[in-house]
Amino acid sequence: MKTIVAKVDLRQASSAEVIQTAAKILQEGGLVAFPTETVYGLGGNGLDSAACEKIYLAKGRPSDNPLILHISEIEELDRIVAEVSLQARALMDAFWPGPLTMIFKKKDIVPAKATGGLDTVAVRFPNHPVARAIIRAAGLPIAAPSANSSGKPSPTRASHVEYDLNGKIDMIVDGGAAEWGLESTIVDVSDEIPMILRPGAVTKEMIEEVVGQVEIDPAILHKPTADFKPKAPGMKYTHYSPKAEVFLVKGEQKAVAERINALAAAERAAGKKVGVMATEETKTLYHADIILSLGSRAKPEEIGANLFKTLRKFDFLGVDVVYSEVFSEKGEGMAIMNRLNKAAGYRVLEAE
C-alpha cells in the first residue's frame, strides 16, 4: 500500500482538496491519520466493523482494547449514544470541544468491534480544526486511537506516524505538531458517579469543579491484573514504550541523581548506551551518553507536550536503557506519571 502524505493549512484554499480526499477514503472504509490537539489519531469509519478491524491490524492493537469515536458536533452524539446523564451534559458544556473523552451506553448502530465487545462507547469531540473538518466532511463518527504501532510512544507529529505506519494506511494528513502531546482524559459517565479511566489535560480537579465527586480507576497508576477487562484505551497494556528499557527513579532530588548516575555507569561499563530523561532544573546533574530535558518542572504542560517526542528521540539515537525522574501526581502530573509508568512497565526504583 502506498500511503499518501499531505500537508494541510486551513488558511489555504488547497486544504479543501486534502480534506475531501481524506473524507472519501474514510467513507470507502480506508484509514486516515490526522492531527488532534492531543496526539495524531488513526481514523476509520466507526460504524463499520471492517474499517475498525483495519485499525487494529495496522496498529497491531489487541482486539479487546476499545476505540474512541470522534464527532465534529455535539448533535452527532445522539446517533451513537443511548443516554446522556446530567453530569455528562455538564462536562460537555465545560470541556467540549476539547481533550475529554466520555464513555456512554452505546446504541446498537455502534459495532462491537469498535468497543472491544463492551455495551459502552467512548466518544470525543476534538477541538482541532483539521480533525473536525475531516470528520464533518466524512459525515461519520470516526474511530481513532493514536496513530502509532501499538505499545509505542504516541505520535505528536506526522513524521512519527509515517515512521510507524507508512505503507500500512491510506493517508496521513500533516497538520503540524500536536499542542498538548498526551492523549485525552477519559471519564466513564455511564454510572452514577463519574470515574476517570485515563488522566489527561482535563484534570481531576477540573472535573470535580463541574460535577463534584469523581472516582479514579486504580489501574491508572498501578499495573492491572492479567484478567483485567479494559473499559478505555490503554488501561490494560504496556504503552508508550521506546525500544530501550525504561526505569523510573523516585526519591529526593540529590539521591535520584546519584542513583541514576551509578546505574548509568554500570550499564555503560557493560557496553550499553544509556539515556537520562531529566528537566531543565536537573539536566546538569547527570552523566550518561544522552541526556534529554522534558522542560521545566514548573511547567507540567511543557513536560507533557515533550514526553512522547523525547521517548521517540531515544529510539532514533539508539539508546539501550533510559532512566527517568518522576513527577508530582497532582493536576496534569497524574497524566504524565500514568504515561511514564506504562512506558516503564511499572518498573520504579527507589533512590537510596
ABEGO torsion letter per residue (X at the ends): XBBBBBBBBAABAAAAAAAAAAAAAAAAGBBBBBBBAABBBBBBBAABAAAAAAAAAAAGBBAABBBBBBBABAAAAAAABABBBAAAAAAAAAAOBEABBBBBBBBAABBAAAAGGBABBBBBBBABAAAAAAAAAAGBBBBBBBBBBBGBBBBABAAAAAAAABGABABBBBAEBBAAGBBBBBBBAABABBBBABBBABBAAAAAAAAEBBBBBAAAABBBBAABBBABBGAABBBGBBABBBBBBBEBAAAAAAAAAAAAAAAAAAGBBBBBBBBAAAAAABBBABBBBAEBAABAAAAAAAAAAAAAAAAAAGBABBBBBBBBABEAAAAAAAAAAAAAGGBBBBBX
